[in-house]
Amino acid sequence: MDEKRAHLTKDGIRLYEPSDFAGMHAAGRLAADILDRVAPLVFPGQTTGTIDAAVQQMVEDAGATSATIGYKGYQHATCISVNHVVCHGIPSDKKLHEGDILNIDVTVIVDGWFGDTSRMYVAGKLPRKAERLIQVTHDALFKGIEAVRPGNTFGDIGHAIQSYVESHRMSVVRDFCGHGLGRVFHAPPNVLHYGRPGTGPVLEEGMFFTIEPMVNLGRPETKVLSDDWTAVTRDKSLSAQFEHSIGVTADGFDIFTLSPAEKFHPTWG
């Protein structure tokens, strides 16, 4: 058996070495730092295109590479998803309005390692309904992360997220999921944000993947618009998402994309 194949589980999931965690931390920290620095750029009247251009400049200034520019023809350094856009919103010259909520998703490549993270922002004053959605989504992510340890399953992660979200009478999007990453952008496994305990692949030390629940105030169904990227809620209800990149350690988890300035939650200020 060759070395590369020896580092794959029976489910085709790559197991990385302890020395690989440092590379993921470097990539994850840059992505998180960029999202920290984006916060002052989010305000009513700002365009998502201007935010995207600023992120692209930050990536270049850091000597890193945007993983999304050129990916399947995509031409932006971010995905910016506003209000009822679930994910993959395309930056444009459209202006933000008072009370808009938005997810900004950034993936960078540093020395061959991929750092992938997203978080929520608000333009102006955060509406109460949106605040509740954002809080539940934020907390659901960490419920999922807390289920990460060797011997647990990916179904345990999904169940922790789904049960928490549904206890607050919101819904988990099923059409999109987290993914493995490392020296590639997307790899096995698919990390579902719903599921049954004890199902799915077993977590093992050295797995790297994202957890990125998308939560809707209304029903979970989505549709993709004619641009083949933008996914929206079918019932036009508000949607929120938070994303961290995670590594499985011998006794738990390591979050690669923690906010250096502790600005992961939009009410940090």
SVG drawing of the C-alpha trace seen along z (x, -y; Angstrom):
<svg xmlns="http://www.w3.org/2000/svg" viewBox="-43 -55 48 57">
<polyline fill="none" stroke="black" stroke-width="0.4" points="0.0,0.0 1.4,-3.4 1.8,-6.1 -1.0,-8.3 -3.5,-5.5 -2.4,-4.5 -3.5,-7.8 -7.1,-7.4 -9.8,-5.9 -12.2,-3.2 -14.5,-6.1 -11.9,-7.8 -11.2,-10.5 -7.6,-11.8 -5.9,-11.6 -3.3,-14.3 -0.2,-14.2 0.2,-16.2 2.8,-18.4 0.1,-19.4 -1.9,-21.2 0.5,-24.2 -0.2,-24.8 -3.9,-24.7 -3.6,-27.2 -1.6,-29.6 -4.2,-29.5 -7.1,-29.6 -5.7,-32.5 -5.3,-34.6 -8.8,-33.9 -10.2,-34.8 -8.0,-37.9 -9.4,-39.1 -12.9,-38.7 -12.0,-40.6 -10.8,-43.5 -13.9,-43.4 -16.2,-44.4 -15.8,-48.2 -16.6,-48.0 -20.2,-46.7 -22.6,-49.5 -25.8,-50.8 -25.0,-52.2 -21.9,-50.0 -21.8,-47.7 -20.9,-44.0 -18.6,-44.5 -16.5,-47.1 -16.2,-44.6 -15.1,-41.9 -12.5,-44.2 -11.1,-45.0 -10.9,-41.3 -9.1,-40.5 -6.5,-43.2 -6.0,-41.9 -5.3,-38.4 -2.8,-39.8 -1.1,-41.9 -0.6,-38.9 1.1,-37.0 -1.7,-34.4 -4.0,-33.2 -7.8,-33.3 -9.2,-29.8 -12.4,-31.1 -11.1,-33.3 -11.2,-31.0 -12.9,-28.1 -15.4,-26.7 -15.4,-30.0 -16.2,-32.1 -14.4,-35.5 -14.6,-36.8 -12.6,-36.5 -15.7,-36.2 -19.2,-34.9 -21.5,-37.5 -25.0,-36.3 -27.6,-38.9 -30.8,-38.3 -32.6,-35.4 -29.6,-34.3 -28.5,-31.0 -25.0,-30.8 -22.8,-31.6 -24.1,-35.1 -22.1,-37.0 -20.6,-40.4 -22.1,-43.3 -22.8,-47.0 -26.0,-46.5 -26.0,-48.6 -26.7,-47.3 -29.7,-48.7 -30.3,-49.4 -30.8,-46.1 -29.5,-43.8 -27.7,-40.7 -25.0,-39.1 -22.7,-36.2 -19.2,-36.7 -17.3,-33.6 -13.5,-33.6 -11.1,-30.9 -7.4,-31.5 -4.4,-29.3 -1.3,-29.8 1.7,-27.6 -0.6,-25.1 -3.0,-24.9 -6.7,-26.0 -8.3,-28.2 -12.0,-28.4 -14.4,-30.4 -17.5,-32.5 -19.4,-34.6 -22.4,-37.0 -22.5,-40.8 -25.2,-43.4 -25.5,-46.7 -26.6,-49.2 -28.9,-48.1 -29.5,-44.4 -33.3,-43.6 -34.6,-41.5 -35.8,-38.7 -32.5,-38.5 -30.6,-38.7 -32.3,-35.5 -31.6,-33.7 -27.9,-34.6 -27.6,-33.6 -29.2,-30.2 -27.0,-29.6 -23.8,-30.6 -24.6,-28.4 -25.6,-25.5 -22.2,-25.6 -20.5,-25.2 -23.0,-22.4 -21.7,-20.6 -18.1,-21.3 -18.5,-20.0 -19.4,-16.6 -16.1,-16.4 -13.8,-13.7 -12.4,-10.4 -14.9,-7.6 -17.9,-9.9 -19.5,-10.0 -20.4,-12.6 -24.1,-11.8 -23.4,-12.9 -22.3,-16.3 -25.4,-16.7 -27.7,-15.6 -26.3,-18.1 -26.9,-20.9 -30.3,-19.8 -31.8,-19.1 -30.6,-22.5 -31.9,-24.4 -35.3,-22.7 -35.7,-23.2 -35.8,-26.9 -38.4,-26.3 -36.0,-27.1 -34.8,-24.8 -31.5,-23.4 -30.7,-23.6 -30.1,-20.2 -29.1,-21.1 -25.6,-22.3 -23.0,-20.9 -19.5,-21.1 -16.6,-19.3 -13.2,-18.0 -10.2,-20.2 -6.5,-20.5 -4.2,-20.8 -7.4,-20.7 -10.5,-23.0 -13.1,-20.2 -12.6,-16.6 -14.5,-13.8 -16.4,-13.7 -19.6,-15.6 -20.4,-17.1 -24.2,-17.1 -25.7,-19.5 -28.5,-17.1 -28.6,-13.4 -29.0,-10.5 -26.5,-9.8 -24.1,-7.0 -24.4,-7.1 -21.9,-8.1 -18.1,-7.8 -16.4,-7.5 -14.2,-10.5 -10.5,-9.8 -7.5,-11.9 -6.1,-13.8 -9.3,-14.5 -9.7,-18.1 -13.1,-19.5 -15.5,-22.4 -18.7,-22.7 -20.9,-25.4 -24.6,-25.2 -27.1,-27.2 -30.2,-28.0 -33.5,-29.4 -36.2,-31.2 -38.7,-29.5 -38.6,-26.2 -35.4,-24.5 -35.9,-24.3 -33.7,-26.3 -33.3,-27.1 -30.4,-28.2 -30.9,-31.3 -30.2,-31.5 -26.5,-32.6 -25.9,-29.0 -24.4,-30.2 -26.8,-32.1 -28.9,-29.9 -31.9,-31.4 -34.7,-30.3 -37.7,-29.2 -40.1,-31.0 -37.8,-34.1 -37.3,-33.7 -34.1,-35.0 -31.0,-32.7 -27.8,-32.7 -24.6,-30.8 -21.3,-30.4 -18.3,-28.3 -15.2,-27.1 -12.4,-24.8 -11.7,-22.0 -9.1,-19.4 -9.7,-16.2 -7.2,-15.8 -6.4,-12.8 -9.0,-13.8 -11.2,-16.4 -10.9,-19.2 -8.8,-22.1 -10.4,-25.1 -8.2,-26.6 -10.2,-29.7 -10.7,-31.4 -11.1,-35.1 -7.8,-36.7 -9.7,-39.8 -12.6,-37.8 -15.0,-39.3 -16.6,-36.1 -20.1,-37.1 -21.6,-40.3 -22.5,-41.8 -18.8,-41.8 -18.8,-45.7"/>
</svg>
